[in-house]
């Protein structure tokens, strides 16, 4: 027997002894077979778990104490498996299939599934034979939603090269194509042949966008694809066609059209519903001397072209959209009035460091009376002006187009985004450039400003103090009688004068919370007695750690699930809605502490104790209720000093009824043979919290040395 199998068997034995039905205790698996992990979970929950042939591989996972099915679902979803329950049997697979026999449609979800296993699972689900020739060993990921079986199979076959799908009366056949057909459809084989100005296409099956790219490459022309159409084209055989004819034939196959502008072919989706749009066109007219923003006010009223003009302010251009009859008069008018004045000329200005688009908005109007025009694709603009104006503009650009000094800064304890939210006073957000790494950014600016910033940063880039919380939550039963004589006695001892307590305090020795050190022997002895007499119950006994300013939560709750019901107002019948709700009860404690400069700890404490009440009304549709005790408070205490929160009290009335058989049920006379009594039970929840500051002395000394080093470096820079 292998070492790994021994470990699995031991885990099964341990879990089977300690786990309750449908709940599992915490356990860890490290690089274990997924099938073995499912076997352990099945043994722990008394449930049959059956993995299919797609379940393989290893996993590392930690299960906390929780509901079995919730933990199983979390584990399987984390490793991209699916499951379905059939009574007391759970079937696990890497494939999730659903089949609607009425509509003949199938849905598939799977990640990294061998294609042969997927086909076998599909055939079993749709109850139809799927035949296939030998397939390559490849794994695919597929997500198909409500498609016909043939379409779903075509999608799954996209990764298969050299295969075709055939549909029989009661079967599907994935056939491997002969070698000659595979050669014609081979991806590397050219589908378009050019001979002079004539083009030929010879391919059995190809995607529209792939054929289009190859065609324009052969034609040595440029195109821009403005449609998402990418259909599979079958049986494309065209011989000796000119460019325009071949382009039309290909676009008809892909349900597309084209627009030619400045030797660029724009491929657009064919809009069959509105053929009038084909009569419209779009032209972009760049203005040389006029302002695009002011141009509409110059148009004569009889042109009425306001609906066809859009303004591109960044490029000082007009975008005209309409029929040729609407656009041509506007274009002729622009050519007549858009001329530079005498003595003015255009000049191109290159921007070296800043952004040309940003600079244009800051240029004084007296330097550029006509708005400059950005040069597409480069960091430059063109301005119209006189030689004197160009010289003044060049001097202005030399002053502002300068590169600031850049210095990398590495953070030690905090992240860049935390620093950017609360910057020191010596810098602004524009002085810092994010690097994309959480602990690195760049500072831009002069040397003196940088040294000042580094000195302030040394005060900020410090480790956050860590706080350790010792938490003890006890429920006291106030009405129960305490019998002191059995556990503790008081009297004189011979060894020393005075009175000493001799008692059994074994009940508190099992607590992590140091009750004796924090509250003394007398409190510890009383608590031990109450725990022994069952007049006190420990709700929580734990130690929590967190950073200053970080909220941590302790939760010990039970979750009850119930189904909602609807009551018919006319008949009074009760029906289930199918909606499942949850009610949680137990203890939730949230702590958020902050360490101040004088080593005081300020805490926000939010505690909730809830209990699910019994539904004693007998109404099956009644929603279960809970009773809650909540405390929200802010407190401040030195490190190591305990805090006590009490007053979470609750009083319950328990009704006890006794009667003599048969005689107690007699009307009126049966009252003499019945006994009824009410017992009041009063409980109180008390929360004990002791916070401690966990110091990092090395970190504090390192910060002090860094502050001193930055200070001396700054002084030397001043003296130099």
JOSULSUL-V442499 format. One record per helix or strand of 2 or more residues. SS is the DSSP state (H for helix, E for strand). FROM is the first residue (numbers start at 1). TO is the last residue. If there is no record, write none. Layout:
SS;FROM;TO  SS;FROM;TO
This chain:
H;3;18  E;23;24  E;27;33  H;34;45  E;48;51  E;58;63  E;66;67  H;68;78  E;82;86  E;89;93  E;95;100  E;105;114  H;115;126  E;129;132  E;139;148  H;149;159  E;163;167  E;171;176  H;179;184  E;192;195  E;198;207  H;208;219  E;222;225  E;232;241  H;243;253  E;256;261  E;264;269  H;275;279  E;281;286  H;292;298  H;306;308  E;309;312  E;317;322  H;324;337  E;345;350  H;356;360  E;373;374  E;380;385  H;387;400  E;406;410  H;416;421  H;429;431  E;432;434  E;440;444  H;447;460  E;466;477  H;484;486  E;488;492  E;499;503  H;506;509  H;515;532  E;536;547  E;551;567  E;574;595  E;600;612  E;626;638  E;642;659  H;663;665  H;669;673  E;674;694  H;697;719
